[in-house]
Amino acid sequence: MYGSDVIEIQKKLKKLGFFNGNPNGKFGIETEKAVQEYCKSNGLYIRKTIDKELQIHMGFKLID
């Protein structure tokens, strides 16, 4: 998974203090760990990917 959507999610995770790297658009182990920590911190089901539910919880407006 990679692209501009991942960059935006990485930026959001960084702003919230969960992602320490530089947003690069690649969903690697560092992003996966940041997602898991975000989920744990917010009482959400801990996942390894970014699904629609998580994007909405993070404040992203999805366009179908």
HTML snippet that shows the backbone in 3Dmol.js (N, CA, C, O; Angstrom):
<script src="https://3Dmol.org/build/3Dmol-min.js"></script>
<div id="view" style="width:600px;height:400px;position:relative"></div>
<script>
const pdb = `
ATOM      1  N   MET A   1       0.850  -1.170   0.000  1.00  0.00           N
ATOM      2  CA  MET A   1       0.000   0.000   0.000  1.00  0.00           C
ATOM      3  C   MET A   1       0.898   1.237   0.000  1.00  0.00           C
ATOM      4  O   MET A   1       1.795   1.364   0.833  1.00  0.00           O
ATOM      5  N   TYR A   2       0.653   2.120  -0.919  1.00  0.00           N
ATOM      6  CA  TYR A   2       1.432   3.354  -0.987  1.00  0.00           C
ATOM      7  C   TYR A   2       0.655   4.405  -1.762  1.00  0.00           C
ATOM      8  O   TYR A   2      -0.303   4.089  -2.467  1.00  0.00           O
ATOM      9  N   GLY A   3       1.070   5.641  -1.628  1.00  0.00           N
ATOM     10  CA  GLY A   3       0.444   6.720  -2.376  1.00  0.00           C
ATOM     11  C   GLY A   3       0.153   7.934  -1.519  1.00  0.00           C
ATOM     12  O   GLY A   3       0.557   8.016  -0.359  1.00  0.00           O
ATOM     13  N   SER A   4      -0.555   8.872  -2.118  1.00  0.00           N
ATOM     14  CA  SER A   4      -0.833  10.143  -1.451  1.00  0.00           C
ATOM     15  C   SER A   4      -1.749   9.963  -0.241  1.00  0.00           C
ATOM     16  O   SER A   4      -1.652  10.720   0.725  1.00  0.00           O
ATOM     17  N   ASP A   5      -2.633   8.970  -0.287  1.00  0.00           N
ATOM     18  CA  ASP A   5      -3.488   8.711   0.873  1.00  0.00           C
ATOM     19  C   ASP A   5      -2.653   8.304   2.078  1.00  0.00           C
ATOM     20  O   ASP A   5      -2.914   8.740   3.199  1.00  0.00           O
ATOM     21  N   VAL A   6      -1.653   7.471   1.843  1.00  0.00           N
ATOM     22  CA  VAL A   6      -0.781   7.025   2.926  1.00  0.00           C
ATOM     23  C   VAL A   6       0.005   8.204   3.480  1.00  0.00           C
ATOM     24  O   VAL A   6       0.202   8.299   4.691  1.00  0.00           O
ATOM     25  N   ILE A   7       0.452   9.092   2.622  1.00  0.00           N
ATOM     26  CA  ILE A   7       1.179  10.290   3.085  1.00  0.00           C
ATOM     27  C   ILE A   7       0.297  11.096   4.035  1.00  0.00           C
ATOM     28  O   ILE A   7       0.755  11.529   5.093  1.00  0.00           O
ATOM     29  N   GLU A   8      -0.955  11.298   3.665  1.00  0.00           N
ATOM     30  CA  GLU A   8      -1.856  12.090   4.509  1.00  0.00           C
ATOM     31  C   GLU A   8      -2.078  11.405   5.852  1.00  0.00           C
ATOM     32  O   GLU A   8      -2.114  12.068   6.889  1.00  0.00           O
ATOM     33  N   ILE A   9      -2.224  10.100   5.839  1.00  0.00           N
ATOM     34  CA  ILE A   9      -2.408   9.359   7.085  1.00  0.00           C
ATOM     35  C   ILE A   9      -1.142   9.426   7.934  1.00  0.00           C
ATOM     36  O   ILE A   9      -1.218   9.586   9.152  1.00  0.00           O
ATOM     37  N   GLN A  10       0.019   9.306   7.297  1.00  0.00           N
ATOM     38  CA  GLN A  10       1.274   9.423   8.033  1.00  0.00           C
ATOM     39  C   GLN A  10       1.411  10.813   8.657  1.00  0.00           C
ATOM     40  O   GLN A  10       1.857  10.942   9.797  1.00  0.00           O
ATOM     41  N   LYS A  11       1.030  11.847   7.915  1.00  0.00           N
ATOM     42  CA  LYS A  11       1.092  13.216   8.444  1.00  0.00           C
ATOM     43  C   LYS A  11       0.195  13.355   9.667  1.00  0.00           C
ATOM     44  O   LYS A  11       0.584  13.959  10.667  1.00  0.00           O
ATOM     45  N   LYS A  12      -1.007  12.794   9.581  1.00  0.00           N
ATOM     46  CA  LYS A  12      -1.956  12.867  10.695  1.00  0.00           C
ATOM     47  C   LYS A  12      -1.397  12.113  11.911  1.00  0.00           C
ATOM     48  O   LYS A  12      -1.437  12.616  13.034  1.00  0.00           O
ATOM     49  N   LEU A  13      -0.879  10.906  11.673  1.00  0.00           N
ATOM     50  CA  LEU A  13      -0.299  10.127  12.772  1.00  0.00           C
ATOM     51  C   LEU A  13       0.895  10.852  13.388  1.00  0.00           C
ATOM     52  O   LEU A  13       1.097  10.801  14.602  1.00  0.00           O
ATOM     53  N   LYS A  14       1.678  11.520  12.562  1.00  0.00           N
ATOM     54  CA  LYS A  14       2.839  12.280  13.058  1.00  0.00           C
ATOM     55  C   LYS A  14       2.362  13.453  13.916  1.00  0.00           C
ATOM     56  O   LYS A  14       2.898  13.694  14.998  1.00  0.00           O
ATOM     57  N   LYS A  15       1.363  14.173  13.433  1.00  0.00           N
ATOM     58  CA  LYS A  15       0.814  15.306  14.170  1.00  0.00           C
ATOM     59  C   LYS A  15       0.276  14.873  15.533  1.00  0.00           C
ATOM     60  O   LYS A  15       0.371  15.609  16.515  1.00  0.00           O
ATOM     61  N   LEU A  16      -0.289  13.667  15.575  1.00  0.00           N
ATOM     62  CA  LEU A  16      -0.853  13.141  16.812  1.00  0.00           C
ATOM     63  C   LEU A  16       0.192  12.464  17.704  1.00  0.00           C
ATOM     64  O   LEU A  16      -0.120  12.038  18.816  1.00  0.00           O
ATOM     65  N   GLY A  17       1.440  12.366  17.211  1.00  0.00           N
ATOM     66  CA  GLY A  17       2.525  11.809  18.012  1.00  0.00           C
ATOM     67  C   GLY A  17       2.712  10.303  17.920  1.00  0.00           C
ATOM     68  O   GLY A  17       3.394   9.716  18.760  1.00  0.00           O
ATOM     69  N   PHE A  18       2.125   9.670  16.924  1.00  0.00           N
ATOM     70  CA  PHE A  18       2.235   8.222  16.786  1.00  0.00           C
ATOM     71  C   PHE A  18       3.252   7.788  15.730  1.00  0.00           C
ATOM     72  O   PHE A  18       3.727   6.652  15.757  1.00  0.00           O
ATOM     73  N   PHE A  19       3.585   8.675  14.812  1.00  0.00           N
ATOM     74  CA  PHE A  19       4.497   8.345  13.714  1.00  0.00           C
ATOM     75  C   PHE A  19       5.711   9.250  13.822  1.00  0.00           C
ATOM     76  O   PHE A  19       5.574  10.473  13.837  1.00  0.00           O
ATOM     77  N   ASN A  20       6.905   8.659  13.896  1.00  0.00           N
ATOM     78  CA  ASN A  20       8.120   9.452  14.085  1.00  0.00           C
ATOM     79  C   ASN A  20       8.922   9.677  12.815  1.00  0.00           C
ATOM     80  O   ASN A  20       9.828  10.511  12.794  1.00  0.00           O
ATOM     81  N   GLY A  21       8.604   8.952  11.770  1.00  0.00           N
ATOM     82  CA  GLY A  21       9.369   9.065  10.529  1.00  0.00           C
ATOM     83  C   GLY A  21       8.928  10.236   9.678  1.00  0.00           C
ATOM     84  O   GLY A  21       8.092  11.045  10.080  1.00  0.00           O
ATOM     85  N   ASN A  22       9.507  10.307   8.501  1.00  0.00           N
ATOM     86  CA  ASN A  22       9.102  11.312   7.531  1.00  0.00           C
ATOM     87  C   ASN A  22       8.046  10.699   6.619  1.00  0.00           C
ATOM     88  O   ASN A  22       8.277   9.636   6.044  1.00  0.00           O
ATOM     89  N   PRO A  23       6.889  11.351   6.476  1.00  0.00           N
ATOM     90  CA  PRO A  23       5.855  10.822   5.597  1.00  0.00           C
ATOM     91  C   PRO A  23       6.414  10.609   4.186  1.00  0.00           C
ATOM     92  O   PRO A  23       6.909  11.543   3.555  1.00  0.00           O
ATOM     93  N   ASN A  24       6.325   9.370   3.708  1.00  0.00           N
ATOM     94  CA  ASN A  24       6.880   9.050   2.396  1.00  0.00           C
ATOM     95  C   ASN A  24       5.898   8.316   1.490  1.00  0.00           C
ATOM     96  O   ASN A  24       6.226   7.994   0.348  1.00  0.00           O
ATOM     97  N   GLY A  25       4.697   8.053   1.995  1.00  0.00           N
ATOM     98  CA  GLY A  25       3.682   7.405   1.175  1.00  0.00           C
ATOM     99  C   GLY A  25       3.788   5.902   1.101  1.00  0.00           C
ATOM    100  O   GLY A  25       3.008   5.266   0.392  1.00  0.00           O
ATOM    101  N   LYS A  26       4.742   5.311   1.820  1.00  0.00           N
ATOM    102  CA  LYS A  26       4.903   3.855   1.813  1.00  0.00           C
ATOM    103  C   LYS A  26       4.418   3.297   3.138  1.00  0.00           C
ATOM    104  O   LYS A  26       4.871   3.716   4.203  1.00  0.00           O
ATOM    105  N   PHE A  27       3.502   2.356   3.067  1.00  0.00           N
ATOM    106  CA  PHE A  27       2.965   1.748   4.279  1.00  0.00           C
ATOM    107  C   PHE A  27       3.878   0.613   4.698  1.00  0.00           C
ATOM    108  O   PHE A  27       3.716  -0.530   4.270  1.00  0.00           O
ATOM    109  N   GLY A  28       4.846   0.953   5.547  1.00  0.00           N
ATOM    110  CA  GLY A  28       5.809  -0.026   6.029  1.00  0.00           C
ATOM    111  C   GLY A  28       5.578  -0.338   7.494  1.00  0.00           C
ATOM    112  O   GLY A  28       4.540   0.004   8.060  1.00  0.00           O
ATOM    113  N   ILE A  29       6.553  -0.988   8.098  1.00  0.00           N
ATOM    114  CA  ILE A  29       6.446  -1.428   9.487  1.00  0.00           C
ATOM    115  C   ILE A  29       6.261  -0.258  10.451  1.00  0.00           C
ATOM    116  O   ILE A  29       5.523  -0.378  11.429  1.00  0.00           O
ATOM    117  N   GLU A  30       6.916   0.864  10.192  1.00  0.00           N
ATOM    118  CA  GLU A  30       6.785   2.025  11.079  1.00  0.00           C
ATOM    119  C   GLU A  30       5.358   2.585  11.049  1.00  0.00           C
ATOM    120  O   GLU A  30       4.815   2.964  12.086  1.00  0.00           O
ATOM    121  N   THR A  31       4.764   2.634   9.874  1.00  0.00           N
ATOM    122  CA  THR A  31       3.378   3.102   9.757  1.00  0.00           C
ATOM    123  C   THR A  31       2.438   2.099  10.408  1.00  0.00           C
ATOM    124  O   THR A  31       1.498   2.486  11.102  1.00  0.00           O
ATOM    125  N   GLU A  32       2.688   0.821  10.189  1.00  0.00           N
ATOM    126  CA  GLU A  32       1.854  -0.223  10.790  1.00  0.00           C
ATOM    127  C   GLU A  32       1.867  -0.105  12.316  1.00  0.00           C
ATOM    128  O   GLU A  32       0.818  -0.180  12.956  1.00  0.00           O
ATOM    129  N   LYS A  33       3.045   0.080  12.889  1.00  0.00           N
ATOM    130  CA  LYS A  33       3.152   0.222  14.342  1.00  0.00           C
ATOM    131  C   LYS A  33       2.429   1.482  14.825  1.00  0.00           C
ATOM    132  O   LYS A  33       1.790   1.466  15.876  1.00  0.00           O
ATOM    133  N   ALA A  34       2.530   2.564  14.064  1.00  0.00           N
ATOM    134  CA  ALA A  34       1.845   3.805  14.425  1.00  0.00           C
ATOM    135  C   ALA A  34       0.327   3.610  14.407  1.00  0.00           C
ATOM    136  O   ALA A  34      -0.373   4.114  15.285  1.00  0.00           O
ATOM    137  N   VAL A  35      -0.177   2.890  13.425  1.00  0.00           N
ATOM    138  CA  VAL A  35      -1.612   2.596  13.344  1.00  0.00           C
ATOM    139  C   VAL A  35      -2.039   1.777  14.558  1.00  0.00           C
ATOM    140  O   VAL A  35      -3.074   2.051  15.166  1.00  0.00           O
ATOM    141  N   GLN A  36      -1.252   0.786  14.902  1.00  0.00           N
ATOM    142  CA  GLN A  36      -1.591  -0.060  16.047  1.00  0.00           C
ATOM    143  C   GLN A  36      -1.601   0.748  17.343  1.00  0.00           C
ATOM    144  O   GLN A  36      -2.489   0.572  18.176  1.00  0.00           O
ATOM    145  N   GLU A  37      -0.629   1.621  17.514  1.00  0.00           N
ATOM    146  CA  GLU A  37      -0.571   2.459  18.724  1.00  0.00           C
ATOM    147  C   GLU A  37      -1.745   3.436  18.764  1.00  0.00           C
ATOM    148  O   GLU A  37      -2.319   3.680  19.825  1.00  0.00           O
ATOM    149  N   TYR A  38      -2.096   3.991  17.609  1.00  0.00           N
ATOM    150  CA  TYR A  38      -3.250   4.895  17.535  1.00  0.00           C
ATOM    151  C   TYR A  38      -4.512   4.150  17.968  1.00  0.00           C
ATOM    152  O   TYR A  38      -5.298   4.657  18.768  1.00  0.00           O
ATOM    153  N   CYS A  39      -4.696   2.956  17.437  1.00  0.00           N
ATOM    154  CA  CYS A  39      -5.875   2.154  17.779  1.00  0.00           C
ATOM    155  C   CYS A  39      -5.908   1.843  19.270  1.00  0.00           C
ATOM    156  O   CYS A  39      -6.939   2.005  19.923  1.00  0.00           O
ATOM    157  N   LYS A  40      -4.783   1.399  19.800  1.00  0.00           N
ATOM    158  CA  LYS A  40      -4.703   1.047  21.224  1.00  0.00           C
ATOM    159  C   LYS A  40      -5.023   2.266  22.081  1.00  0.00           C
ATOM    160  O   LYS A  40      -5.775   2.164  23.051  1.00  0.00           O
ATOM    161  N   SER A  41      -4.465   3.401  21.733  1.00  0.00           N
ATOM    162  CA  SER A  41      -4.649   4.633  22.498  1.00  0.00           C
ATOM    163  C   SER A  41      -6.091   5.128  22.463  1.00  0.00           C
ATOM    164  O   SER A  41      -6.546   5.798  23.390  1.00  0.00           O
ATOM    165  N   ASN A  42      -6.808   4.796  21.390  1.00  0.00           N
ATOM    166  CA  ASN A  42      -8.180   5.283  21.218  1.00  0.00           C
ATOM    167  C   ASN A  42      -9.231   4.212  21.481  1.00  0.00           C
ATOM    168  O   ASN A  42     -10.404   4.404  21.163  1.00  0.00           O
ATOM    169  N   GLY A  43      -8.823   3.094  22.054  1.00  0.00           N
ATOM    170  CA  GLY A  43      -9.772   2.043  22.398  1.00  0.00           C
ATOM    171  C   GLY A  43     -10.414   1.366  21.204  1.00  0.00           C
ATOM    172  O   GLY A  43     -11.535   0.866  21.294  1.00  0.00           O
ATOM    173  N   LEU A  44      -9.707   1.350  20.087  1.00  0.00           N
ATOM    174  CA  LEU A  44     -10.222   0.733  18.868  1.00  0.00           C
ATOM    175  C   LEU A  44      -9.649  -0.663  18.687  1.00  0.00           C
ATOM    176  O   LEU A  44      -8.637  -1.022  19.289  1.00  0.00           O
ATOM    177  N   TYR A  45     -10.308  -1.432  17.856  1.00  0.00           N
ATOM    178  CA  TYR A  45      -9.791  -2.741  17.467  1.00  0.00           C
ATOM    179  C   TYR A  45      -8.406  -2.531  16.855  1.00  0.00           C
ATOM    180  O   TYR A  45      -8.247  -1.727  15.937  1.00  0.00           O
ATOM    181  N   ILE A  46      -7.415  -3.244  17.356  1.00  0.00           N
ATOM    182  CA  ILE A  46      -6.044  -3.074  16.860  1.00  0.00           C
ATOM    183  C   ILE A  46      -5.894  -3.805  15.542  1.00  0.00           C
ATOM    184  O   ILE A  46      -6.119  -5.012  15.452  1.00  0.00           O
ATOM    185  N   ARG A  47      -5.511  -3.060  14.531  1.00  0.00           N
ATOM    186  CA  ARG A  47      -5.396  -3.591  13.173  1.00  0.00           C
ATOM    187  C   ARG A  47      -4.044  -3.239  12.585  1.00  0.00           C
ATOM    188  O   ARG A  47      -3.316  -2.406  13.123  1.00  0.00           O
ATOM    189  N   LYS A  48      -3.722  -3.873  11.490  1.00  0.00           N
ATOM    190  CA  LYS A  48      -2.445  -3.623  10.814  1.00  0.00           C
ATOM    191  C   LYS A  48      -2.616  -2.794   9.557  1.00  0.00           C
ATOM    192  O   LYS A  48      -1.629  -2.416   8.926  1.00  0.00           O
ATOM    193  N   THR A  49      -3.842  -2.508   9.188  1.00  0.00           N
ATOM    194  CA  THR A  49      -4.115  -1.736   7.980  1.00  0.00           C
ATOM    195  C   THR A  49      -5.009  -0.555   8.312  1.00  0.00           C
ATOM    196  O   THR A  49      -5.519  -0.432   9.426  1.00  0.00           O
ATOM    197  N   ILE A  50      -5.186   0.300   7.337  1.00  0.00           N
ATOM    198  CA  ILE A  50      -6.041   1.465   7.512  1.00  0.00           C
ATOM    199  C   ILE A  50      -7.320   1.223   6.724  1.00  0.00           C
ATOM    200  O   ILE A  50      -7.333   1.292   5.495  1.00  0.00           O
ATOM    201  N   ASP A  51      -8.388   0.939   7.449  1.00  0.00           N
ATOM    202  CA  ASP A  51      -9.665   0.714   6.782  1.00  0.00           C
ATOM    203  C   ASP A  51     -10.520   1.984   6.857  1.00  0.00           C
ATOM    204  O   ASP A  51     -10.108   2.993   7.430  1.00  0.00           O
ATOM    205  N   LYS A  52     -11.711   1.913   6.271  1.00  0.00           N
ATOM    206  CA  LYS A  52     -12.584   3.091   6.236  1.00  0.00           C
ATOM    207  C   LYS A  52     -12.948   3.574   7.635  1.00  0.00           C
ATOM    208  O   LYS A  52     -12.961   4.776   7.900  1.00  0.00           O
ATOM    209  N   GLU A  53     -13.244   2.634   8.526  1.00  0.00           N
ATOM    210  CA  GLU A  53     -13.616   2.994   9.898  1.00  0.00           C
ATOM    211  C   GLU A  53     -12.510   3.807  10.571  1.00  0.00           C
ATOM    212  O   GLU A  53     -12.781   4.807  11.235  1.00  0.00           O
ATOM    213  N   LEU A  54     -11.275   3.372  10.394  1.00  0.00           N
ATOM    214  CA  LEU A  54     -10.149   4.070  11.005  1.00  0.00           C
ATOM    215  C   LEU A  54      -9.954   5.452  10.376  1.00  0.00           C
ATOM    216  O   LEU A  54      -9.688   6.424  11.083  1.00  0.00           O
ATOM    217  N   GLN A  55     -10.084   5.540   9.066  1.00  0.00           N
ATOM    218  CA  GLN A  55      -9.938   6.835   8.399  1.00  0.00           C
ATOM    219  C   GLN A  55     -10.984   7.830   8.905  1.00  0.00           C
ATOM    220  O   GLN A  55     -10.680   8.998   9.147  1.00  0.00           O
ATOM    221  N   ILE A  56     -12.213   7.354   9.058  1.00  0.00           N
ATOM    222  CA  ILE A  56     -13.276   8.228   9.561  1.00  0.00           C
ATOM    223  C   ILE A  56     -12.965   8.640  11.002  1.00  0.00           C
ATOM    224  O   ILE A  56     -13.138   9.803  11.367  1.00  0.00           O
ATOM    225  N   HIS A  57     -12.510   7.691  11.814  1.00  0.00           N
ATOM    226  CA  HIS A  57     -12.176   8.008  13.207  1.00  0.00           C
ATOM    227  C   HIS A  57     -11.069   9.049  13.279  1.00  0.00           C
ATOM    228  O   HIS A  57     -11.051   9.874  14.192  1.00  0.00           O
ATOM    229  N   MET A  58     -10.143   9.015  12.321  1.00  0.00           N
ATOM    230  CA  MET A  58      -9.028   9.965  12.305  1.00  0.00           C
ATOM    231  C   MET A  58      -9.432  11.321  11.743  1.00  0.00           C
ATOM    232  O   MET A  58      -8.636  12.260  11.743  1.00  0.00           O
ATOM    233  N   GLY A  59     -10.678  11.425  11.259  1.00  0.00           N
ATOM    234  CA  GLY A  59     -11.179  12.712  10.777  1.00  0.00           C
ATOM    235  C   GLY A  59     -11.109  12.927   9.282  1.00  0.00           C
ATOM    236  O   GLY A  59     -11.317  14.042   8.802  1.00  0.00           O
ATOM    237  N   PHE A  60     -10.817  11.869   8.538  1.00  0.00           N
ATOM    238  CA  PHE A  60     -10.772  12.002   7.083  1.00  0.00           C
ATOM    239  C   PHE A  60     -12.179  11.872   6.516  1.00  0.00           C
ATOM    240  O   PHE A  60     -12.971  11.046   6.969  1.00  0.00           O
ATOM    241  N   LYS A  61     -12.476  12.693   5.527  1.00  0.00           N
ATOM    242  CA  LYS A  61     -13.748  12.607   4.831  1.00  0.00           C
ATOM    243  C   LYS A  61     -13.525  11.785   3.574  1.00  0.00           C
ATOM    244  O   LYS A  61     -12.728  12.154   2.712  1.00  0.00           O
ATOM    245  N   LEU A  62     -14.227  10.678   3.479  1.00  0.00           N
ATOM    246  CA  LEU A  62     -14.033   9.767   2.363  1.00  0.00           C
ATOM    247  C   LEU A  62     -14.984  10.090   1.225  1.00  0.00           C
ATOM    248  O   LEU A  62     -16.144  10.446   1.435  1.00  0.00           O
ATOM    249  N   ILE A  63     -14.468   9.959   0.028  1.00  0.00           N
ATOM    250  CA  ILE A  63     -15.269  10.155  -1.173  1.00  0.00           C
ATOM    251  C   ILE A  63     -15.312   8.827  -1.902  1.00  0.00           C
ATOM    252  O   ILE A  63     -14.273   8.270  -2.257  1.00  0.00           O
ATOM    253  N   ASP A  64     -16.506   8.324  -2.123  1.00  0.00           N
ATOM    254  CA  ASP A  64     -16.633   7.033  -2.820  1.00  0.00           C
ATOM    255  C   ASP A  64     -16.590   7.218  -4.311  1.00  0.00           C
ATOM    256  O   ASP A  64     -16.683   6.243  -5.057  1.00  0.00           O
TER     257      ASP A  64
END
`;
const viewer = $3Dmol.createViewer("view");
viewer.addModel(pdb, "pdb");
viewer.setStyle({}, {cartoon: {color: "spectrum"}});
viewer.zoomTo();
viewer.render();
</script>
